[in-house]
Amino acid sequence: MSSSPESFSRSLWWNESNEAPANSMTLQGAHDADVIIIGGGFTGLSSALFLSEYGIKSTVLEARHIGFGASGRNGGQVIPGLKHDPEDLLAFYGKDHGERMISMVGGAADLVFNLIDKHNIQCAPIRAGWIQAAHSELATTAVYKRAKQWQDQGVEVEFLDRKRISELSGTDRYFGGWRDPRAGALQPLDYARGLARSAVALGAKIYENSPVTSLSRVGNQWVAQTSEGKVTAKEVLIATNGYTGNLVPKLAQSILPVQSMLIATKPLSVQQRKEIMPGGIVLSETRKIAFYMRQSNDGRFLIGGRGAVGMQEKASLMQALQAGMIRLFPQLKSVEIDYHWSGHVALTMDGLPHLHNPEPGLHAMLGYNGRGIAMATSFGKMYAQLIAEGRPALYPTTKIPRLAWHAIRKPVMDIGIRWYWIKDSLGFASK
């Protein structure tokens, strides 16, 4: 079996990149900052960039390299919104707060693409929309309901029947769906590197290969210690998501890190590019154990899905992913696979991102459930506003939950995956 964490070097993004690596130094010696950010992914880098725009000094400490985790490994789909729909948000948070929440999460993709334009990030952005595809007739009811809710919010959604979704995707396996025009795609590692470059240009400090070994509070200050240095600041943000360790008690036990696997083919023929996921559109299914797919900017077919629990990849699941691709697109049977890799996404039991403030000056933001590009960027802006302006976070701050069965999560989740395969086979939709 192959190591999932070390599979980054087998990824399309690592091998086909336009933004230069950060090549930051390792932290050495004692330093001061206004904010310590632990984790060099979308959450941490977005926070550093927005803090820098306020003139607030932040120091990002990354254990490996910028974009090492999910931020440099995901499928590159920029999808606004949460797994919970507008009606859910209104029910959870009330009319006034709920409407502001809907505005924030609904505008998350706009925020990403505006940042790309503003900072000239070379990440091959394209906005052709996102399709949520119903894998069964039964699932169409749920996706149409979701589309109608966003239509009621003023989004120009497109309802897709079986014929139209086949035209847009190139496969006749889906029963319908909807297209969200706000969504798009990008090269995720380049986006992370571009955020880092832009933050540094505005004064942020970034240190790579600098894992934090301890985090302690001394008076009204926080001290982040690495093997060769330390940083002292009044504020700390934990932005480690699916790679969260034990710096904050119980935080790692509040999420379920699950592998997401991806494969990328060799560049398709001109005709195949016109037929299969053409024009930059992206798609994900309603299955709980779902596939997501797109063309890369250089014309490769890219498909991903949930993988194993733990640090090791399972070859059988990677083979199943390729088999799923061929089942959807038989015309790809003879197309070779150029790249395959995996990484960890952080799932939460309620399907929502989590914002925690367990001690004064200490925040943690994690658990994007596969919506990390848009939502982590939005959370970074929200955190900067909280620190710089004292503006209360629009997203609710909650206590760190603890999953009682976290220690036995592998067998439990294996059972869960089997259950969802059954549920999917019966046609039920998932968000």
HUGIPE-V296149 format. One record per residue. N is the residue number from 1. RES is the residue in one small letter. PHI is phi in whole degrees, 0 to 359 (none if undefined). D_LAST is the distance of its C-alpha to the last C-alpha in whole Angstrom. Layout:
BEGIN
n:N res:RES phi:PHI d_last:D_LAST
n:N res:RES phi:PHI d_last:D_LAST
END
This chain:
BEGIN
n:1 res:m phi:none d_last:31
n:2 res:s phi:263 d_last:30
n:3 res:s phi:282 d_last:29
n:4 res:s phi:294 d_last:26
n:5 res:p phi:304 d_last:27
n:6 res:e phi:273 d_last:30
n:7 res:s phi:282 d_last:28
n:8 res:f phi:305 d_last:28
n:9 res:s phi:288 d_last:31
n:10 res:r phi:263 d_last:30
n:11 res:s phi:274 d_last:27
n:12 res:l phi:301 d_last:27
n:13 res:w phi:294 d_last:27
n:14 res:w phi:294 d_last:30
n:15 res:n phi:267 d_last:32
n:16 res:e phi:230 d_last:31
n:17 res:s phi:235 d_last:31
n:18 res:n phi:253 d_last:33
n:19 res:e phi:282 d_last:33
n:20 res:a phi:291 d_last:35
n:21 res:p phi:302 d_last:35
n:22 res:a phi:296 d_last:35
n:23 res:n phi:49 d_last:38
n:24 res:s phi:282 d_last:38
n:25 res:m phi:285 d_last:41
n:26 res:t phi:278 d_last:41
n:27 res:l phi:296 d_last:41
n:28 res:q phi:221 d_last:45
n:29 res:g phi:83 d_last:47
n:30 res:a phi:262 d_last:46
n:31 res:h phi:223 d_last:44
n:32 res:d phi:242 d_last:43
n:33 res:a phi:208 d_last:40
n:34 res:d phi:278 d_last:39
n:35 res:v phi:222 d_last:35
n:36 res:i phi:262 d_last:34
n:37 res:i phi:243 d_last:31
n:38 res:i phi:256 d_last:30
n:39 res:g phi:122 d_last:28
n:40 res:g phi:255 d_last:28
n:41 res:g phi:250 d_last:24
n:42 res:f phi:301 d_last:23
n:43 res:t phi:298 d_last:23
n:44 res:g phi:294 d_last:26
n:45 res:l phi:288 d_last:27
n:46 res:s phi:297 d_last:26
n:47 res:s phi:300 d_last:27
n:48 res:a phi:298 d_last:31
n:49 res:l phi:295 d_last:31
n:50 res:f phi:291 d_last:30
n:51 res:l phi:299 d_last:33
n:52 res:s phi:297 d_last:35
n:53 res:e phi:296 d_last:35
n:54 res:y phi:275 d_last:36
n:55 res:g phi:82 d_last:39
n:56 res:i phi:265 d_last:38
n:57 res:k phi:280 d_last:38
n:58 res:s phi:240 d_last:36
n:59 res:t phi:236 d_last:36
n:60 res:v phi:263 d_last:33
n:61 res:l phi:247 d_last:34
n:62 res:e phi:248 d_last:32
n:63 res:a phi:294 d_last:32
n:64 res:r phi:239 d_last:32
n:65 res:h phi:236 d_last:32
n:66 res:i phi:304 d_last:30
n:67 res:g phi:78 d_last:26
n:68 res:f phi:297 d_last:27
n:69 res:g phi:276 d_last:24
n:70 res:a phi:301 d_last:20
n:71 res:s phi:297 d_last:21
n:72 res:g phi:254 d_last:24
n:73 res:r phi:232 d_last:22
n:74 res:n phi:284 d_last:18
n:75 res:g phi:281 d_last:17
n:76 res:g phi:78 d_last:18
n:77 res:q phi:271 d_last:15
n:78 res:v phi:258 d_last:16
n:79 res:i phi:244 d_last:13
n:80 res:p phi:284 d_last:13
n:81 res:g phi:88 d_last:11
n:82 res:l phi:254 d_last:9
n:83 res:k phi:293 d_last:6
n:84 res:h phi:263 d_last:8
n:85 res:d phi:276 d_last:9
n:86 res:p phi:307 d_last:13
n:87 res:e phi:297 d_last:14
n:88 res:d phi:296 d_last:12
n:89 res:l phi:295 d_last:14
n:90 res:l phi:295 d_last:17
n:91 res:a phi:291 d_last:17
n:92 res:f phi:290 d_last:17
n:93 res:y phi:245 d_last:20
n:94 res:g phi:86 d_last:22
n:95 res:k phi:297 d_last:22
n:96 res:d phi:295 d_last:24
n:97 res:h phi:294 d_last:22
n:98 res:g phi:298 d_last:19
n:99 res:e phi:293 d_last:20
n:100 res:r phi:290 d_last:21
n:101 res:m phi:297 d_last:18
n:102 res:i phi:299 d_last:16
n:103 res:s phi:297 d_last:19
n:104 res:m phi:294 d_last:19
n:105 res:v phi:287 d_last:15
n:106 res:g phi:290 d_last:16
n:107 res:g phi:265 d_last:19
n:108 res:a phi:295 d_last:18
n:109 res:a phi:292 d_last:18
n:110 res:d phi:303 d_last:21
n:111 res:l phi:300 d_last:23
n:112 res:v phi:299 d_last:22
n:113 res:f phi:289 d_last:24
n:114 res:n phi:292 d_last:27
n:115 res:l phi:296 d_last:27
n:116 res:i phi:300 d_last:28
n:117 res:d phi:293 d_last:30
n:118 res:k phi:297 d_last:32
n:119 res:h phi:255 d_last:33
n:120 res:n phi:53 d_last:33
n:121 res:i phi:280 d_last:30
n:122 res:q phi:272 d_last:31
n:123 res:c phi:234 d_last:27
n:124 res:a phi:51 d_last:27
n:125 res:p phi:288 d_last:25
n:126 res:i phi:209 d_last:24
n:127 res:r phi:240 d_last:21
n:128 res:a phi:248 d_last:21
n:129 res:g phi:97 d_last:17
n:130 res:w phi:239 d_last:14
n:131 res:i phi:259 d_last:12
n:132 res:q phi:260 d_last:9
n:133 res:a phi:259 d_last:11
n:134 res:a phi:279 d_last:11
n:135 res:h phi:276 d_last:12
n:136 res:s phi:208 d_last:14
n:137 res:e phi:298 d_last:16
n:138 res:l phi:300 d_last:14
n:139 res:a phi:286 d_last:10
n:140 res:t phi:297 d_last:12
n:141 res:t phi:301 d_last:12
n:142 res:a phi:293 d_last:9
n:143 res:v phi:288 d_last:8
n:144 res:y phi:293 d_last:12
n:145 res:k phi:296 d_last:12
n:146 res:r phi:298 d_last:9
n:147 res:a phi:300 d_last:12
n:148 res:k phi:297 d_last:15
n:149 res:q phi:296 d_last:14
n:150 res:w phi:286 d_last:14
n:151 res:q phi:298 d_last:17
n:152 res:d phi:295 d_last:19
n:153 res:q phi:271 d_last:18
n:154 res:g phi:96 d_last:21
n:155 res:v phi:278 d_last:18
n:156 res:e phi:277 d_last:20
n:157 res:v phi:287 d_last:17
n:158 res:e phi:242 d_last:18
n:159 res:f phi:278 d_last:17
n:160 res:l phi:245 d_last:17
n:161 res:d phi:272 d_last:19
n:162 res:r phi:296 d_last:19
n:163 res:k phi:292 d_last:22
n:164 res:r phi:291 d_last:21
n:165 res:i phi:291 d_last:18
n:166 res:s phi:293 d_last:21
n:167 res:e phi:297 d_last:23
n:168 res:l phi:282 d_last:21
n:169 res:s phi:258 d_last:19
n:170 res:g phi:93 d_last:22
n:171 res:t phi:230 d_last:21
n:172 res:d phi:261 d_last:21
n:173 res:r phi:277 d_last:19
n:174 res:y phi:256 d_last:16
n:175 res:f phi:264 d_last:16
n:176 res:g phi:154 d_last:15
n:177 res:g phi:162 d_last:12
n:178 res:w phi:211 d_last:13
n:179 res:r phi:243 d_last:14
n:180 res:d phi:261 d_last:14
n:181 res:p phi:288 d_last:18
n:182 res:r phi:286 d_last:18
n:183 res:a phi:276 d_last:16
n:184 res:g phi:191 d_last:18
n:185 res:a phi:215 d_last:19
n:186 res:l phi:200 d_last:22
n:187 res:q phi:271 d_last:24
n:188 res:p phi:294 d_last:22
n:189 res:l phi:294 d_last:26
n:190 res:d phi:295 d_last:28
n:191 res:y phi:297 d_last:26
n:192 res:a phi:299 d_last:26
n:193 res:r phi:296 d_last:30
n:194 res:g phi:293 d_last:30
n:195 res:l phi:299 d_last:29
n:196 res:a phi:297 d_last:31
n:197 res:r phi:303 d_last:34
n:198 res:s phi:291 d_last:34
n:199 res:a phi:295 d_last:34
n:200 res:v phi:297 d_last:37
n:201 res:a phi:299 d_last:38
n:202 res:l phi:262 d_last:38
n:203 res:g phi:116 d_last:39
n:204 res:a phi:289 d_last:37
n:205 res:k phi:252 d_last:38
n:206 res:i phi:232 d_last:36
n:207 res:y phi:236 d_last:37
n:208 res:e phi:260 d_last:35
n:209 res:n phi:50 d_last:36
n:210 res:s phi:228 d_last:37
n:211 res:p phi:295 d_last:35
n:212 res:v phi:280 d_last:35
n:213 res:t phi:266 d_last:37
n:214 res:s phi:204 d_last:37
n:215 res:l phi:227 d_last:36
n:216 res:s phi:223 d_last:39
n:217 res:r phi:257 d_last:40
n:218 res:v phi:237 d_last:43
n:219 res:g phi:67 d_last:45
n:220 res:n phi:258 d_last:42
n:221 res:q phi:241 d_last:41
n:222 res:w phi:250 d_last:39
n:223 res:v phi:237 d_last:40
n:224 res:a phi:258 d_last:38
n:225 res:q phi:255 d_last:40
n:226 res:t phi:245 d_last:40
n:227 res:s phi:292 d_last:42
n:228 res:e phi:235 d_last:44
n:229 res:g phi:191 d_last:44
n:230 res:k phi:206 d_last:42
n:231 res:v phi:231 d_last:41
n:232 res:t phi:244 d_last:41
n:233 res:a phi:202 d_last:39
n:234 res:k phi:280 d_last:39
n:235 res:e phi:237 d_last:35
n:236 res:v phi:226 d_last:32
n:237 res:l phi:241 d_last:29
n:238 res:i phi:269 d_last:27
n:239 res:a phi:228 d_last:25
n:240 res:t phi:255 d_last:24
n:241 res:n phi:46 d_last:20
n:242 res:g phi:288 d_last:20
n:243 res:y phi:244 d_last:24
n:244 res:t phi:290 d_last:25
n:245 res:g phi:253 d_last:28
n:246 res:n phi:251 d_last:30
n:247 res:l phi:295 d_last:32
n:248 res:v phi:246 d_last:30
n:249 res:p phi:307 d_last:30
n:250 res:k phi:74 d_last:27
n:251 res:l phi:295 d_last:25
n:252 res:a phi:296 d_last:24
n:253 res:q phi:277 d_last:23
n:254 res:s phi:266 d_last:21
n:255 res:i phi:232 d_last:18
n:256 res:l phi:242 d_last:17
n:257 res:p phi:283 d_last:18
n:258 res:v phi:232 d_last:17
n:259 res:q phi:290 d_last:18
n:260 res:s phi:244 d_last:17
n:261 res:m phi:256 d_last:19
n:262 res:l phi:219 d_last:20
n:263 res:i phi:229 d_last:23
n:264 res:a phi:227 d_last:25
n:265 res:t phi:280 d_last:27
n:266 res:k phi:295 d_last:31
n:267 res:p phi:307 d_last:31
n:268 res:l phi:285 d_last:30
n:269 res:s phi:291 d_last:33
n:270 res:v phi:302 d_last:33
n:271 res:q phi:294 d_last:32
n:272 res:q phi:296 d_last:29
n:273 res:r phi:296 d_last:28
n:274 res:k phi:283 d_last:29
n:275 res:e phi:263 d_last:27
n:276 res:i phi:251 d_last:24
n:277 res:m phi:46 d_last:21
n:278 res:p phi:281 d_last:24
n:279 res:g phi:76 d_last:25
n:280 res:g phi:89 d_last:22
n:281 res:i phi:291 d_last:19
n:282 res:v phi:241 d_last:16
n:283 res:l phi:215 d_last:13
n:284 res:s phi:220 d_last:10
n:285 res:e phi:268 d_last:9
n:286 res:t phi:274 d_last:6
n:287 res:r phi:298 d_last:8
n:288 res:k phi:292 d_last:8
n:289 res:i phi:266 d_last:11
n:290 res:a phi:261 d_last:10
n:291 res:f phi:265 d_last:13
n:292 res:y phi:227 d_last:13
n:293 res:m phi:203 d_last:16
n:294 res:r phi:186 d_last:19
n:295 res:q phi:266 d_last:22
n:296 res:s phi:282 d_last:24
n:297 res:n phi:295 d_last:27
n:298 res:d phi:259 d_last:30
n:299 res:g phi:84 d_last:28
n:300 res:r phi:269 d_last:27
n:301 res:f phi:271 d_last:24
n:302 res:l phi:237 d_last:21
n:303 res:i phi:222 d_last:18
n:304 res:g phi:225 d_last:16
n:305 res:g phi:191 d_last:14
n:306 res:r phi:292 d_last:14
n:307 res:g phi:244 d_last:18
n:308 res:a phi:281 d_last:20
n:309 res:v phi:262 d_last:21
n:310 res:g phi:115 d_last:24
n:311 res:m phi:268 d_last:26
n:312 res:q phi:253 d_last:27
n:313 res:e phi:287 d_last:25
n:314 res:k phi:249 d_last:25
n:315 res:a phi:302 d_last:27
n:316 res:s phi:296 d_last:26
n:317 res:l phi:288 d_last:22
n:318 res:m phi:295 d_last:23
n:319 res:q phi:293 d_last:25
n:320 res:a phi:294 d_last:22
n:321 res:l phi:296 d_last:20
n:322 res:q phi:295 d_last:23
n:323 res:a phi:296 d_last:23
n:324 res:g phi:297 d_last:20
n:325 res:m phi:300 d_last:21
n:326 res:i phi:290 d_last:24
n:327 res:r phi:297 d_last:22
n:328 res:l phi:284 d_last:20
n:329 res:f phi:228 d_last:23
n:330 res:p phi:303 d_last:27
n:331 res:q phi:292 d_last:29
n:332 res:l phi:264 d_last:28
n:333 res:k phi:302 d_last:29
n:334 res:s phi:264 d_last:32
n:335 res:v phi:277 d_last:31
n:336 res:e phi:283 d_last:31
n:337 res:i phi:267 d_last:29
n:338 res:d phi:268 d_last:30
n:339 res:y phi:223 d_last:28
n:340 res:h phi:213 d_last:26
n:341 res:w phi:200 d_last:24
n:342 res:s phi:207 d_last:22
n:343 res:g phi:193 d_last:21
n:344 res:h phi:259 d_last:19
n:345 res:v phi:254 d_last:16
n:346 res:a phi:257 d_last:16
n:347 res:l phi:261 d_last:13
n:348 res:t phi:239 d_last:13
n:349 res:m phi:291 d_last:13
n:350 res:d phi:265 d_last:12
n:351 res:g phi:75 d_last:9
n:352 res:l phi:243 d_last:11
n:353 res:p phi:297 d_last:14
n:354 res:h phi:239 d_last:18
n:355 res:l phi:238 d_last:21
n:356 res:h phi:237 d_last:24
n:357 res:n phi:222 d_last:28
n:358 res:p phi:291 d_last:29
n:359 res:e phi:216 d_last:33
n:360 res:p phi:303 d_last:35
n:361 res:g phi:79 d_last:34
n:362 res:l phi:238 d_last:31
n:363 res:h phi:234 d_last:28
n:364 res:a phi:222 d_last:25
n:365 res:m phi:228 d_last:21
n:366 res:l phi:193 d_last:19
n:367 res:g phi:85 d_last:15
n:368 res:y phi:272 d_last:13
n:369 res:n phi:55 d_last:10
n:370 res:g phi:88 d_last:11
n:371 res:r phi:246 d_last:11
n:372 res:g phi:289 d_last:15
n:373 res:i phi:298 d_last:17
n:374 res:a phi:289 d_last:16
n:375 res:m phi:286 d_last:16
n:376 res:a phi:294 d_last:19
n:377 res:t phi:297 d_last:21
n:378 res:s phi:294 d_last:20
n:379 res:f phi:295 d_last:21
n:380 res:g phi:298 d_last:24
n:381 res:k phi:295 d_last:25
n:382 res:m phi:298 d_last:25
n:383 res:y phi:295 d_last:26
n:384 res:a phi:298 d_last:29
n:385 res:q phi:294 d_last:30
n:386 res:l phi:298 d_last:30
n:387 res:i phi:286 d_last:32
n:388 res:a phi:281 d_last:34
n:389 res:e phi:250 d_last:34
n:390 res:g phi:70 d_last:34
n:391 res:r phi:285 d_last:31
n:392 res:p phi:304 d_last:29
n:393 res:a phi:297 d_last:25
n:394 res:l phi:295 d_last:23
n:395 res:y phi:283 d_last:20
n:396 res:p phi:293 d_last:21
n:397 res:t phi:271 d_last:23
n:398 res:t phi:234 d_last:23
n:399 res:k phi:289 d_last:25
n:400 res:i phi:290 d_last:24
n:401 res:p phi:282 d_last:22
n:402 res:r phi:234 d_last:23
n:403 res:l phi:277 d_last:22
n:404 res:a phi:300 d_last:25
n:405 res:w phi:259 d_last:24
n:406 res:h phi:302 d_last:23
n:407 res:a phi:296 d_last:26
n:408 res:i phi:247 d_last:26
n:409 res:r phi:298 d_last:22
n:410 res:k phi:298 d_last:23
n:411 res:p phi:294 d_last:24
n:412 res:v phi:297 d_last:21
n:413 res:m phi:289 d_last:18
n:414 res:d phi:299 d_last:20
n:415 res:i phi:296 d_last:20
n:416 res:g phi:299 d_last:16
n:417 res:i phi:297 d_last:15
n:418 res:r phi:299 d_last:18
n:419 res:w phi:297 d_last:16
n:420 res:y phi:290 d_last:13
n:421 res:w phi:299 d_last:15
n:422 res:i phi:296 d_last:16
n:423 res:k phi:300 d_last:13
n:424 res:d phi:298 d_last:12
n:425 res:s phi:294 d_last:16
n:426 res:l phi:274 d_last:16
n:427 res:g phi:99 d_last:13
n:428 res:f phi:289 d_last:10
n:429 res:a phi:268 d_last:7
n:430 res:s phi:233 d_last:4
n:431 res:k phi:268 d_last:0
END
